[in-house]
Amino acid sequence: MKDFAFTLAFFLLVLGAGASLTAQVTARQQIMSRGDQASIVLELPGAEDDDVEDLWEDWLKDTYGVKTKATRGDKRGELSSLNFELPGVGNGSKVDMYSTVQEVGDGSELVVWIATPAGYVSPALDQGQYVAAEKMLMNFALAVSREQIEQDVENQEDRLDDLEKELDRLRKDKEDAEDDIEDARRKIVELEEEIRRNIIEQENKQREIEEQIRKVEATKSKLKGY
């Protein structure tokens, strides 16, 4: 039993390393809609409770073909998965499973109560059935780990896409700056040519002014003769 649990935990640790998820399964006596009953608790560090609950319902439907709904009359968020076959549990009879998902620390906790004709599954009731139920929860933990890794990949791809867009923007800014520099260089050449023309025009104008001054002086000299 201990070797089996350790193997599952180690395998999950390796597979879930990228998502920082290490799951642990424990047995606990706990209050639920039908009183104080034996439960099995799956700890999921780093997993959001809302995500776990959604995945739990989908996983049960895909794996065992059972629908999961809110427990009638319960106001604590308990879920019911009723009248379905759970391999290794119930000795061939169908079982009813009740569950809750709660936020715990930086992760979440999935608590299940599995009702069989003989009672609620626990190590004391039947060790073999408890191991089968524990294996079921560890398989779900693997699904959570895969989901986290896929989400992490998606987040990393989104980050890569953002970085590529930032790089494209920087390249465009560089091209725009280079175009501005080239426009400025052309403008400088044009202005320098305009300055040269202006200097020549000023020199020509100065000569015209000097010539006009001479004409004025010459005309004034004629006046002196009268």
Secondary structure, DSSP 8 states (H G I E B T S, - for coil): -HHHHHHHHHHHHHHTGGGT---EEEEEEEEETTEEEEEEEEEETT--HHHHHHHHHHHHHHHH---EEE-TT--S--EEEEEE-BTTBSTTS-EEEEEEEEEETTEEEEEEEEEETTEE--TTT-HHHHHHHHHHHHHHHHHHHHHHHHHHHHHHHHHHHHHHHHHHHHHHHHHHHHHHHHHHHHHHHHHHHHHHHHHHHHHHHHHHHHHHHHHHHHHHHHHHT-
